[in-house]
Amino acid sequence: MEAFNGTAVVNMTVKKLEPVLVHPAAETFKGLYFLSNIDQTFPSPIEIMFSYEGNGTGNENAADVMKESLAKNLVKFYPLAGSLTLGLDRKMHVQCTGEGVLFVEATSDCTLEELGDISYINSKFRELIHYVDGVDSILNVPLLTVQMTRFRCGGIVLGIAMNHILMDGEALLYFLKSWGKITRGIHLSVEPYLNRSILSPRQPPILDIPHPEFVKLETKTSTPSDQESRIYQSFCFKPQKLQQLKQLAKEKGSVTNPTSFEVISALMWIMRTKAFKTEPHVTIKLLTAVDVRTKIKPPMPECYFGNCYAVSCAACKAGDLTEKPFSFAVKIVQEAIKKVTDDYIKSTIDYYEVTRDVLQAENTAWISKWSRLPFYEIDFGWGEPVQVAPASMVWNLAVTISQRRESGNIILTLGFPESVMERFRKMMLLELEQK
């Protein structure tokens, strides 16, 4: 396994033009747009890069083409052209104004080859994103910004910053694929399904399933030390190593058909617990974002635009996780994911309606499976992307993503306080380098 510490210097200069607002190309709905309880649960900005080889150096007018097609796409996905507001019900809603989306044109003096492998996280890559730092509330984070950076070789990196309150990875994928089709002159055969009331709570709400993934808002949660910087690193799991981990998980027959994501999640959870030196008697948790579009009954419309996930919760004592066989960790991760059923999903929606609780963070790891999303199908006329990767990370969240198009390698990226990361890195490398 390979690791990268995010401190290497990329010899890259990026020159940016002033941001411009791209308005919807036609009149759209004005007023408050309802957001579901699921939308409320992960108030975080997400930044992601799409790297394209391009079609040579003839991309000088590509930004104009992209802005024109974005304007057309915003007519279909009009909530993205608005902003967040907080209602009297203590829930966030979108104020649909048609104001538009910020779009930045940029150029770089280097080539994509010189840029390097963007799947290994590096703080320098944030120059490829138009982001807003220092905001005091998720309400002030734009719902979407776009930066299009042209490189000397003719390659292009499309940097997307989104507010997770409005959409998850699946919804972002749907929006981008639609944008790509419009850019290529392809008619959209299916309109996005925007009515999020389909995920409204039951009346009255039914709290019949416990939800240990949530905690009261006023509950003290762990935060990075003010005295210690946070280090983000990426680790590469190759097919051979993933197969070894799956075989290890299946020893003694306690686990059947473990997935790559399950074994990576379990291994990360074990090593994280050791790196934090968590006391053996402490209960620890692993929260996993699970797409529920096909799990909920009836299934969600294929073109549903919005957050549609539930959070599974694996829990055990720290001593059990670190001392028992690897199969123990994989089994409880797998069982937690299997518990995400139609009843569980509807109970989650009802639970938030009654409690307004937030996701647990104390002695808890979060992980999301980006590697399941077909980001490599997004084509704006320059072909499919060569690589797709996060430009930054949300605190306490780990993500898995495919290293590049047509690669079996999976990248795990996450961050810890510096001393914790040093221990995590050493243990993880030692564990995975064993034959």
Solvent accessible surface area in square Angstrom, and as a share of the most:
residue,aa,sasa,rsa
1,M,37,0.16
2,E,83,0.37
3,A,26,0.20
4,F,52,0.22
5,N,64,0.33
6,G,14,0.13
7,T,91,0.53
8,A,52,0.40
9,V,136,0.78
10,V,16,0.09
11,N,136,0.70
12,M,8,0.03
13,T,71,0.42
14,V,22,0.13
15,K,147,0.62
16,K,88,0.37
17,L,115,0.57
18,E,145,0.65
19,P,51,0.32
20,V,68,0.39
21,L,70,0.35
22,V,12,0.07
23,H,102,0.45
24,P,18,0.11
25,A,64,0.50
26,A,57,0.44
27,E,145,0.65
28,T,18,0.11
29,F,97,0.40
30,K,97,0.41
31,G,22,0.21
32,L,105,0.52
33,Y,18,0.07
34,F,76,0.31
35,L,0,0.00
36,S,0,0.00
37,N,2,0.01
38,I,4,0.02
39,D,1,0.01
40,Q,8,0.04
41,T,14,0.08
42,F,22,0.09
43,P,67,0.42
44,S,13,0.08
45,P,66,0.42
46,I,12,0.06
47,E,10,0.05
48,I,2,0.01
49,M,0,0.00
50,F,0,0.00
51,S,8,0.05
52,Y,0,0.00
53,E,110,0.49
54,G,17,0.16
55,N,97,0.50
56,G,37,0.36
57,T,92,0.53
58,G,58,0.56
59,N,7,0.04
60,E,116,0.52
61,N,92,0.47
62,A,8,0.06
63,A,5,0.04
64,D,87,0.45
65,V,62,0.36
66,M,1,0.00
67,K,41,0.17
68,E,105,0.47
69,S,6,0.04
70,L,0,0.00
71,A,15,0.12
72,K,96,0.41
73,N,0,0.00
74,L,0,0.00
75,V,44,0.25
76,K,60,0.26
77,F,0,0.00
78,Y,42,0.16
79,P,0,0.00
80,L,2,0.01
81,A,0,0.00
82,G,12,0.12
83,S,50,0.32
84,L,14,0.07
85,T,45,0.26
86,L,102,0.51
87,G,23,0.22
88,L,191,0.95
89,D,62,0.32
90,R,156,0.57
91,K,13,0.05
92,M,22,0.10
93,H,24,0.11
94,V,0,0.00
95,Q,66,0.29
96,C,3,0.02
97,T,58,0.34
98,G,14,0.14
99,E,94,0.42
100,G,11,0.10
101,V,2,0.01
102,L,52,0.26
103,F,1,0.00
104,V,1,0.00
105,E,46,0.21
106,A,5,0.04
107,T,55,0.32
108,S,9,0.06
109,D,84,0.43
110,C,4,0.03
111,T,23,0.13
112,L,28,0.14
113,E,162,0.73
114,E,93,0.42
115,L,6,0.03
116,G,37,0.35
117,D,42,0.22
118,I,2,0.01
119,S,1,0.01
120,Y,27,0.10
121,I,11,0.06
122,N,4,0.02
123,S,90,0.58
124,K,61,0.26
125,F,4,0.02
126,R,58,0.21
127,E,54,0.24
128,L,0,0.00
129,I,0,0.00
130,H,35,0.16
131,Y,78,0.30
132,V,62,0.36
133,D,95,0.49
134,G,84,0.81
135,V,52,0.30
136,D,129,0.67
137,S,40,0.26
138,I,31,0.16
139,L,51,0.25
140,N,87,0.45
141,V,18,0.10
142,P,41,0.26
143,L,5,0.03
144,L,4,0.02
145,T,3,0.02
146,V,0,0.00
147,Q,0,0.00
148,M,2,0.01
149,T,0,0.00
150,R,68,0.25
151,F,9,0.04
152,R,139,0.51
153,C,57,0.34
154,G,6,0.06
155,G,0,0.00
156,I,0,0.00
157,V,0,0.00
158,L,0,0.00
159,G,0,0.00
160,I,0,0.00
161,A,12,0.09
162,M,5,0.02
163,N,0,0.00
164,H,24,0.11
165,I,0,0.00
166,L,0,0.00
167,M,0,0.00
168,D,8,0.04
169,G,17,0.16
170,E,46,0.21
171,A,1,0.00
172,L,3,0.02
173,L,7,0.03
174,Y,48,0.18
175,F,0,0.00
176,L,0,0.00
177,K,61,0.26
178,S,6,0.04
179,W,0,0.00
180,G,0,0.00
181,K,77,0.33
182,I,30,0.15
183,T,25,0.15
184,R,98,0.36
185,G,69,0.67
186,I,76,0.39
187,H,158,0.71
188,L,18,0.09
189,S,104,0.67
190,V,86,0.50
191,E,94,0.42
192,P,15,0.09
193,Y,75,0.28
194,L,28,0.14
195,N,84,0.43
196,R,3,0.01
197,S,54,0.35
198,I,74,0.38
199,L,1,0.01
200,S,52,0.33
201,P,21,0.13
202,R,70,0.26
203,Q,146,0.65
204,P,105,0.66
205,P,41,0.26
206,I,78,0.40
207,L,86,0.43
208,D,94,0.49
209,I,48,0.24
210,P,108,0.68
211,H,8,0.04
212,P,61,0.39
213,E,0,0.00
214,F,15,0.06
215,V,20,0.11
216,K,100,0.42
217,L,130,0.65
218,E,149,0.67
219,T,57,0.33
220,K,169,0.71
221,T,43,0.25
222,S,39,0.25
223,T,103,0.60
224,P,43,0.27
225,S,49,0.32
226,D,140,0.73
227,Q,168,0.75
228,E,51,0.23
229,S,67,0.43
230,R,46,0.17
231,I,37,0.19
232,Y,62,0.23
233,Q,9,0.04
234,S,0,0.00
235,F,0,0.00
236,C,1,0.00
237,F,0,0.00
238,K,86,0.37
239,P,72,0.45
240,Q,132,0.59
241,K,26,0.11
242,L,10,0.05
243,Q,91,0.40
244,Q,62,0.27
245,L,10,0.05
246,K,45,0.19
247,Q,94,0.42
248,L,70,0.35
249,A,0,0.00
250,K,75,0.32
251,E,97,0.43
252,K,193,0.82
253,G,59,0.57
254,S,45,0.29
255,V,4,0.02
256,T,89,0.52
257,N,129,0.66
258,P,10,0.07
259,T,60,0.35
260,S,23,0.15
261,F,12,0.05
262,E,14,0.06
263,V,0,0.00
264,I,0,0.00
265,S,0,0.00
266,A,0,0.00
267,L,3,0.02
268,M,2,0.01
269,W,2,0.01
270,I,13,0.07
271,M,6,0.03
272,R,28,0.10
273,T,6,0.04
274,K,76,0.32
275,A,0,0.00
276,F,75,0.31
277,K,137,0.58
278,T,31,0.18
279,E,98,0.44
280,P,76,0.48
281,H,130,0.58
282,V,33,0.19
283,T,60,0.35
284,I,5,0.03
285,K,32,0.14
286,L,1,0.01
287,L,3,0.02
288,T,3,0.02
289,A,39,0.30
290,V,14,0.08
291,D,33,0.17
292,V,0,0.00
293,R,23,0.08
294,T,116,0.67
295,K,77,0.33
296,I,10,0.05
297,K,137,0.58
298,P,113,0.71
299,P,89,0.56
300,M,15,0.07
301,P,38,0.24
302,E,176,0.79
303,C,21,0.12
304,Y,3,0.01
305,F,0,0.00
306,G,0,0.00
307,N,1,0.00
308,C,0,0.00
309,Y,19,0.07
310,A,2,0.02
311,V,11,0.07
312,S,2,0.01
313,C,23,0.14
314,A,4,0.03
315,A,47,0.36
316,C,17,0.10
317,K,95,0.40
318,A,1,0.01
319,G,8,0.08
320,D,49,0.26
321,L,2,0.01
322,T,39,0.22
323,E,136,0.61
324,K,94,0.40
325,P,84,0.53
326,F,23,0.09
327,S,14,0.09
328,F,50,0.21
329,A,0,0.00
330,V,0,0.00
331,K,78,0.33
332,I,31,0.16
333,V,2,0.01
334,Q,13,0.06
335,E,72,0.32
336,A,8,0.06
337,I,32,0.16
338,K,128,0.54
339,K,135,0.57
340,V,3,0.02
341,T,68,0.40
342,D,22,0.11
343,D,87,0.45
344,Y,19,0.07
345,I,0,0.00
346,K,56,0.24
347,S,0,0.00
348,T,10,0.06
349,I,6,0.03
350,D,0,0.00
351,Y,40,0.15
352,Y,19,0.07
353,E,48,0.21
354,V,81,0.47
355,T,31,0.18
356,R,35,0.13
357,D,4,0.02
358,V,52,0.30
359,L,18,0.09
360,Q,21,0.09
361,A,6,0.04
362,E,64,0.29
363,N,55,0.28
364,T,0,0.00
365,A,2,0.02
366,W,32,0.11
367,I,1,0.01
368,S,20,0.13
369,K,65,0.27
370,W,30,0.10
371,S,29,0.19
372,R,95,0.35
373,L,14,0.07
374,P,54,0.34
375,F,5,0.02
376,Y,33,0.12
377,E,89,0.40
378,I,1,0.00
379,D,31,0.16
380,F,5,0.02
381,G,43,0.42
382,W,28,0.10
383,G,33,0.32
384,E,80,0.36
385,P,0,0.00
386,V,28,0.16
387,Q,9,0.04
388,V,0,0.00
389,A,0,0.00
390,P,3,0.02
391,A,1,0.01
392,S,32,0.20
393,M,26,0.12
394,V,26,0.15
395,W,65,0.23
396,N,14,0.07
397,L,15,0.07
398,A,2,0.02
399,V,2,0.01
400,T,1,0.00
401,I,3,0.02
402,S,28,0.18
403,Q,18,0.08
404,R,90,0.33
405,R,79,0.29
406,E,172,0.77
407,S,33,0.21
408,G,49,0.47
409,N,30,0.15
410,I,25,0.13
411,I,0,0.00
412,L,0,0.00
413,T,0,0.00
414,L,4,0.02
415,G,5,0.05
416,F,6,0.02
417,P,11,0.07
418,E,89,0.40
419,S,49,0.32
420,V,10,0.06
421,M,3,0.01
422,E,85,0.38
423,R,73,0.27
424,F,0,0.00
425,R,80,0.29
426,K,122,0.52
427,M,52,0.23
428,M,0,0.00
429,L,26,0.13
430,L,120,0.60
431,E,65,0.29
432,L,3,0.01
433,E,99,0.44
434,Q,103,0.46
435,K,221,0.94
